[in-house]
Amino acid sequence: MKLWYSTTSSFARKAVATLKYHQLENQVEMLRVTNSFDANSPHNQDNPLGRIPALQMKNGKWLFGSFFISQYLDQQGKQPSLFPKGEEYWDVLSLNALVEGILENTTPTIVAERRLRPQEEWWVARHQQLMERNIRSFQQLEKRLADFDYGLNIATLTAVCLIDWWQFRPENTGFDLSEHFPHLTAWAEAMNNKYPALKETKPHF
């Protein structure tokens, strides 16, 4: 298997952390992307979407999207599944969708414009609208996480990726998460300390 990933992407970290949790490192060739916006980056030759993570499965076909890649890797591993069964499954997927929604609110518009456009070209009204939604969603996330405590599943893993990324790249959002949501950042740090797969994949350049 081959995995295109980045050490700064929260989406890619989700897949890499799942891989490490299931101890699949010896089965996957890790292909690091250093600039996902570079049209000439080799990952675009394999990946028509030009997005990371992207995983080539054992049969040679490619999977795109962190959720599906994580689900596939979870099925290859022998550790307890990150995708619970029964009623809990829907609680976990609901939380995961909330977390991914915050990332999707932020990355395509706010982050891309702040990194690639001069400030006078930013879509400021749209940024403000999305940030208001994000703040409401962080409030909801804080409440929802109380039901999961410090257990590890695909949703809590994704939440750690979100929170750590938000602190790692504050210039991309202009919002200090640790100041406004200290309980969230403290929870994420406790999760990093408890689970090696999370601690080993904290974002870095």
BALOBA-1460 file (C-alpha; in Angstrom, 3 decimals):
// residues 205
<rec num="1" residu="m" x="0.000" y="0.000" z="0.000"/>
<rec num="2" residu="k" x="1.016" y="3.622" z="-0.540"/>
<rec num="3" residu="l" x="-0.152" y="6.653" z="1.420"/>
<rec num="4" residu="w" x="0.267" y="10.247" z="0.303"/>
<rec num="5" residu="y" x="0.269" y="12.396" z="3.446"/>
<rec num="6" residu="s" x="1.487" y="15.623" z="5.025"/>
<rec num="7" residu="t" x="2.774" y="16.328" z="8.532"/>
<rec num="8" residu="t" x="0.795" y="19.583" z="8.682"/>
<rec num="9" residu="s" x="-2.602" y="18.390" z="7.420"/>
<rec num="10" residu="s" x="-5.259" y="17.437" z="9.961"/>
<rec num="11" residu="f" x="-6.979" y="15.276" z="7.345"/>
<rec num="12" residu="a" x="-3.776" y="13.394" z="6.581"/>
<rec num="13" residu="r" x="-2.973" y="13.023" z="10.276"/>
<rec num="14" residu="k" x="-6.274" y="11.232" z="10.763"/>
<rec num="15" residu="a" x="-5.184" y="8.523" z="8.321"/>
<rec num="16" residu="v" x="-1.624" y="8.309" z="9.647"/>
<rec num="17" residu="a" x="-2.792" y="8.084" z="13.258"/>
<rec num="18" residu="t" x="-5.187" y="5.282" z="12.304"/>
<rec num="19" residu="l" x="-2.342" y="3.503" z="10.547"/>
<rec num="20" residu="k" x="-0.082" y="3.810" z="13.606"/>
<rec num="21" residu="y" x="-2.847" y="2.771" z="15.990"/>
<rec num="22" residu="h" x="-3.200" y="-0.471" z="14.037"/>
<rec num="23" residu="q" x="0.592" y="-0.860" z="13.700"/>
<rec num="24" residu="l" x="0.486" y="-1.066" z="9.906"/>
<rec num="25" residu="e" x="3.668" y="0.941" z="9.253"/>
<rec num="26" residu="n" x="5.466" y="-2.030" z="7.704"/>
<rec num="27" residu="q" x="2.647" y="-2.541" z="5.201"/>
<rec num="28" residu="v" x="2.446" y="1.018" z="3.867"/>
<rec num="29" residu="e" x="4.900" y="3.089" z="1.845"/>
<rec num="30" residu="m" x="4.702" y="6.620" z="3.258"/>
<rec num="31" residu="l" x="4.902" y="9.339" z="0.589"/>
<rec num="32" residu="r" x="5.171" y="12.791" z="2.133"/>
<rec num="33" residu="v" x="3.797" y="15.893" z="0.429"/>
<rec num="34" residu="t" x="5.461" y="19.164" z="1.457"/>
<rec num="35" residu="n" x="3.335" y="21.549" z="-0.623"/>
<rec num="36" residu="s" x="-0.134" y="20.335" z="-1.491"/>
<rec num="37" residu="f" x="-0.810" y="23.514" z="-3.488"/>
<rec num="38" residu="d" x="2.088" y="22.816" z="-5.881"/>
<rec num="39" residu="a" x="0.616" y="21.680" z="-9.202"/>
<rec num="40" residu="n" x="3.883" y="19.894" z="-9.985"/>
<rec num="41" residu="s" x="3.930" y="17.873" z="-6.762"/>
<rec num="42" residu="p" x="4.281" y="14.140" z="-7.548"/>
<rec num="43" residu="h" x="1.162" y="13.288" z="-5.564"/>
<rec num="44" residu="n" x="-0.910" y="14.889" z="-8.311"/>
<rec num="45" residu="q" x="0.277" y="12.218" z="-10.739"/>
<rec num="46" residu="d" x="-1.428" y="9.500" z="-8.688"/>
<rec num="47" residu="n" x="-4.275" y="11.554" z="-7.321"/>
<rec num="48" residu="p" x="-6.705" y="13.187" z="-9.777"/>
<rec num="49" residu="l" x="-8.338" y="15.162" z="-6.953"/>
<rec num="50" residu="g" x="-4.983" y="16.613" z="-5.922"/>
<rec num="51" residu="r" x="-5.921" y="16.152" z="-2.277"/>
<rec num="52" residu="i" x="-4.304" y="14.369" z="0.625"/>
<rec num="53" residu="p" x="-4.475" y="11.863" z="2.111"/>
<rec num="54" residu="a" x="-4.713" y="9.406" z="-0.754"/>
<rec num="55" residu="l" x="-4.169" y="5.673" z="-0.255"/>
<rec num="56" residu="q" x="-3.353" y="3.032" z="-2.832"/>
<rec num="57" residu="m" x="-4.888" y="-0.227" z="-1.638"/>
<rec num="58" residu="k" x="-3.397" y="-3.682" z="-1.965"/>
<rec num="59" residu="n" x="-5.316" y="-4.238" z="-5.213"/>
<rec num="60" residu="g" x="-3.750" y="-1.132" z="-6.765"/>
<rec num="61" residu="k" x="-6.882" y="1.027" z="-6.619"/>
<rec num="62" residu="w" x="-6.870" y="4.385" z="-4.851"/>
<rec num="63" residu="l" x="-8.984" y="5.630" z="-1.960"/>
<rec num="64" residu="f" x="-9.534" y="9.341" z="-1.415"/>
<rec num="65" residu="g" x="-10.736" y="11.084" z="1.727"/>
<rec num="66" residu="s" x="-9.504" y="10.696" z="5.287"/>
<rec num="67" residu="f" x="-12.679" y="9.033" z="6.569"/>
<rec num="68" residu="f" x="-12.727" y="6.254" z="3.983"/>
<rec num="69" residu="i" x="-8.980" y="5.723" z="4.189"/>
<rec num="70" residu="s" x="-9.198" y="5.436" z="7.963"/>
<rec num="71" residu="q" x="-12.079" y="3.002" z="7.675"/>
<rec num="72" residu="y" x="-10.112" y="0.851" z="5.223"/>
<rec num="73" residu="l" x="-6.998" y="0.860" z="7.424"/>
<rec num="74" residu="d" x="-9.135" y="0.072" z="10.451"/>
<rec num="75" residu="q" x="-10.347" y="-3.078" z="8.706"/>
<rec num="76" residu="q" x="-6.765" y="-4.125" z="7.950"/>
<rec num="77" residu="g" x="-5.631" y="-3.835" z="11.579"/>
<rec num="78" residu="k" x="-5.928" y="-6.171" z="14.523"/>
<rec num="79" residu="q" x="-6.417" y="-3.623" z="17.303"/>
<rec num="80" residu="p" x="-9.936" y="-2.899" z="18.604"/>
<rec num="81" residu="s" x="-11.862" y="-1.093" z="15.885"/>
<rec num="82" residu="l" x="-12.118" y="2.697" z="15.920"/>
<rec num="83" residu="f" x="-15.602" y="2.294" z="14.429"/>
<rec num="84" residu="p" x="-17.917" y="0.934" z="17.145"/>
<rec num="85" residu="k" x="-20.983" y="-1.176" z="16.510"/>
<rec num="86" residu="g" x="-24.639" y="-0.670" z="17.403"/>
<rec num="87" residu="e" x="-26.127" y="2.611" z="18.597"/>
<rec num="88" residu="e" x="-22.715" y="3.985" z="19.524"/>
<rec num="89" residu="y" x="-21.761" y="3.851" z="15.844"/>
<rec num="90" residu="w" x="-24.175" y="6.656" z="15.019"/>
<rec num="91" residu="d" x="-23.061" y="8.769" z="17.980"/>
<rec num="92" residu="v" x="-19.456" y="8.441" z="16.833"/>
<rec num="93" residu="l" x="-20.226" y="9.230" z="13.194"/>
<rec num="94" residu="s" x="-22.327" y="12.216" z="14.204"/>
<rec num="95" residu="l" x="-19.453" y="13.626" z="16.241"/>
<rec num="96" residu="n" x="-17.023" y="12.886" z="13.424"/>
<rec num="97" residu="a" x="-19.217" y="14.797" z="10.969"/>
<rec num="98" residu="l" x="-19.282" y="17.807" z="13.304"/>
<rec num="99" residu="v" x="-15.490" y="17.838" z="13.547"/>
<rec num="100" residu="e" x="-14.971" y="17.395" z="9.818"/>
<rec num="101" residu="g" x="-17.521" y="20.144" z="9.203"/>
<rec num="102" residu="i" x="-15.356" y="22.620" z="11.128"/>
<rec num="103" residu="l" x="-12.350" y="21.642" z="9.026"/>
<rec num="104" residu="e" x="-14.342" y="21.921" z="5.809"/>
<rec num="105" residu="n" x="-15.623" y="25.343" z="6.887"/>
<rec num="106" residu="t" x="-12.073" y="26.499" z="7.392"/>
<rec num="107" residu="t" x="-9.664" y="24.955" z="4.908"/>
<rec num="108" residu="p" x="-11.037" y="25.706" z="1.406"/>
<rec num="109" residu="t" x="-11.898" y="29.367" z="1.983"/>
<rec num="110" residu="i" x="-10.249" y="30.875" z="5.052"/>
<rec num="111" residu="v" x="-6.941" y="29.023" z="4.964"/>
<rec num="112" residu="a" x="-6.536" y="29.031" z="1.191"/>
<rec num="113" residu="e" x="-7.193" y="32.756" z="0.928"/>
<rec num="114" residu="r" x="-4.984" y="33.708" z="3.865"/>
<rec num="115" residu="r" x="-2.101" y="31.683" z="2.457"/>
<rec num="116" residu="l" x="-2.445" y="32.394" z="-1.256"/>
<rec num="117" residu="r" x="-4.117" y="35.784" z="-1.700"/>
<rec num="118" residu="p" x="-3.153" y="39.300" z="-0.600"/>
<rec num="119" residu="q" x="-5.283" y="40.531" z="2.269"/>
<rec num="120" residu="e" x="-7.178" y="43.062" z="0.161"/>
<rec num="121" residu="e" x="-8.567" y="40.168" z="-1.907"/>
<rec num="122" residu="w" x="-9.877" y="38.129" z="1.025"/>
<rec num="123" residu="w" x="-13.620" y="37.388" z="1.112"/>
<rec num="124" residu="v" x="-13.923" y="38.945" z="4.556"/>
<rec num="125" residu="a" x="-17.696" y="38.638" z="4.995"/>
<rec num="126" residu="r" x="-17.547" y="34.944" z="4.145"/>
<rec num="127" residu="h" x="-14.636" y="34.424" z="6.564"/>
<rec num="128" residu="q" x="-16.637" y="36.044" z="9.351"/>
<rec num="129" residu="q" x="-19.693" y="33.925" z="8.605"/>
<rec num="130" residu="l" x="-17.672" y="30.703" z="8.630"/>
<rec num="131" residu="m" x="-15.847" y="31.637" z="11.821"/>
<rec num="132" residu="e" x="-19.161" y="32.315" z="13.551"/>
<rec num="133" residu="r" x="-20.298" y="28.860" z="12.509"/>
<rec num="134" residu="n" x="-17.023" y="27.369" z="13.696"/>
<rec num="135" residu="i" x="-17.327" y="28.977" z="17.118"/>
<rec num="136" residu="r" x="-20.852" y="27.619" z="17.556"/>
<rec num="137" residu="s" x="-19.577" y="24.231" z="16.428"/>
<rec num="138" residu="f" x="-16.685" y="24.305" z="18.894"/>
<rec num="139" residu="q" x="-19.200" y="25.008" z="21.642"/>
<rec num="140" residu="q" x="-21.200" y="21.988" z="20.531"/>
<rec num="141" residu="l" x="-18.026" y="19.891" z="20.270"/>
<rec num="142" residu="e" x="-17.066" y="20.728" z="23.841"/>
<rec num="143" residu="k" x="-20.446" y="19.502" z="25.072"/>
<rec num="144" residu="r" x="-20.437" y="16.374" z="22.918"/>
<rec num="145" residu="l" x="-16.962" y="15.261" z="23.971"/>
<rec num="146" residu="a" x="-18.124" y="14.967" z="27.570"/>
<rec num="147" residu="d" x="-20.018" y="11.831" z="26.504"/>
<rec num="148" residu="f" x="-16.823" y="10.191" z="25.252"/>
<rec num="149" residu="d" x="-14.442" y="11.106" z="28.064"/>
<rec num="150" residu="y" x="-10.917" y="10.008" z="26.965"/>
<rec num="151" residu="g" x="-11.918" y="6.996" z="24.888"/>
<rec num="152" residu="l" x="-10.432" y="6.590" z="21.436"/>
<rec num="153" residu="n" x="-12.605" y="6.162" z="18.362"/>
<rec num="154" residu="i" x="-12.571" y="7.659" z="14.882"/>
<rec num="155" residu="a" x="-14.440" y="10.767" z="16.065"/>
<rec num="156" residu="t" x="-12.287" y="11.551" z="19.104"/>
<rec num="157" residu="l" x="-9.180" y="10.860" z="17.023"/>
<rec num="158" residu="t" x="-10.430" y="13.357" z="14.427"/>
<rec num="159" residu="a" x="-11.244" y="15.890" z="17.135"/>
<rec num="160" residu="v" x="-7.662" y="15.770" z="18.410"/>
<rec num="161" residu="c" x="-6.424" y="16.314" z="14.848"/>
<rec num="162" residu="l" x="-8.694" y="19.345" z="14.510"/>
<rec num="163" residu="i" x="-7.773" y="20.937" z="17.839"/>
<rec num="164" residu="d" x="-4.037" y="20.422" z="17.434"/>
<rec num="165" residu="w" x="-4.086" y="21.774" z="13.870"/>
<rec num="166" residu="w" x="-5.992" y="24.856" z="15.017"/>
<rec num="167" residu="q" x="-3.265" y="25.585" z="17.562"/>
<rec num="168" residu="f" x="-0.467" y="24.677" z="15.158"/>
<rec num="169" residu="r" x="-1.539" y="27.125" z="12.449"/>
<rec num="170" residu="p" x="-3.154" y="30.106" z="14.249"/>
<rec num="171" residu="e" x="-2.073" y="32.433" z="11.434"/>
<rec num="172" residu="n" x="-4.435" y="30.533" z="9.139"/>
<rec num="173" residu="t" x="-7.501" y="31.284" z="11.234"/>
<rec num="174" residu="g" x="-6.725" y="34.363" z="13.316"/>
<rec num="175" residu="f" x="-8.397" y="32.666" z="16.270"/>
<rec num="176" residu="d" x="-6.686" y="31.535" z="19.484"/>
<rec num="177" residu="l" x="-8.424" y="28.280" z="20.378"/>
<rec num="178" residu="s" x="-6.580" y="27.841" z="23.676"/>
<rec num="179" residu="e" x="-7.822" y="31.240" z="24.840"/>
<rec num="180" residu="h" x="-11.461" y="30.717" z="23.929"/>
<rec num="181" residu="f" x="-11.758" y="26.955" z="24.483"/>
<rec num="182" residu="p" x="-9.137" y="25.939" z="27.061"/>
<rec num="183" residu="h" x="-11.039" y="22.782" z="28.005"/>
<rec num="184" residu="l" x="-10.819" y="21.551" z="24.418"/>
<rec num="185" residu="t" x="-7.095" y="22.126" z="24.141"/>
<rec num="186" residu="a" x="-6.482" y="20.522" z="27.540"/>
<rec num="187" residu="w" x="-8.555" y="17.499" z="26.505"/>
<rec num="188" residu="a" x="-6.587" y="17.130" z="23.274"/>
<rec num="189" residu="e" x="-3.278" y="17.271" z="25.102"/>
<rec num="190" residu="a" x="-4.446" y="14.593" z="27.527"/>
<rec num="191" residu="m" x="-5.435" y="12.424" z="24.551"/>
<rec num="192" residu="n" x="-2.017" y="12.943" z="22.966"/>
<rec num="193" residu="n" x="-0.346" y="11.842" z="26.177"/>
<rec num="194" residu="k" x="-2.570" y="8.788" z="26.530"/>
<rec num="195" residu="y" x="-2.333" y="7.407" z="22.980"/>
<rec num="196" residu="p" x="1.051" y="7.001" z="21.234"/>
<rec num="197" residu="a" x="-0.581" y="7.059" z="17.780"/>
<rec num="198" residu="l" x="-1.721" y="10.600" z="18.499"/>
<rec num="199" residu="k" x="1.435" y="11.822" z="20.202"/>
<rec num="200" residu="e" x="3.636" y="10.534" z="17.378"/>
<rec num="201" residu="t" x="1.584" y="12.304" z="14.715"/>
<rec num="202" residu="k" x="1.256" y="15.795" z="16.191"/>
<rec num="203" residu="p" x="1.570" y="18.354" z="13.368"/>
<rec num="204" residu="h" x="5.034" y="19.657" z="12.530"/>
<rec num="205" residu="f" x="6.962" y="21.161" z="9.654"/>
